[in-house]
């Protein structure tokens, strides 16, 4: 009986620690004190310029305007934040389940 209570208390502490770690890490990432783990990365692109005319100048101007509206690294950064959010949700869910098992053993 006493070992069940000790094991339940250990599980409760581990579950709460997992939840706190997930929340604290998310807080640091979303307040920009740390960066999210890079799962999605951008690759450097090299553009070879051909001597051309008006079409190339128009393409270059359109590319510059698109670059101003949607920076190159914004999509991978958004995907990295989404993947971190999913990981944090999994951490919080698993911490809740572990703490719940600990509470059941304490009763």
QUIDA-V113946 format. One line per field, one symbol per residue. psi: psi as a letter, one per 30 degrees, with the letter a starting at -180 (. if undefined). burial: b if it has 9 or more other ideal C-beta (glycine too) atoms within 8 Angstrom, else e. A space follows every 10 residues. Layout:
psi = ???
burial = ???
This chain:
psi = eeeeeeeeee eeeeeeeeee eeeeeeeeef ggfllkkjek lkkkkkkkkk kabeeeeeee eeeeeeeeej legeeeeeee eeeeeeeeee eeeeeeeeee eeeeff.
burial = eeeebebbbb bbbbbbbbbe bbbebbebbe eeeeebeeee eeeeeeeeee eeeeebbeee eeeeeebeee eeeeebbebb bebbbeebee bbebbbbbbb bbbebbe
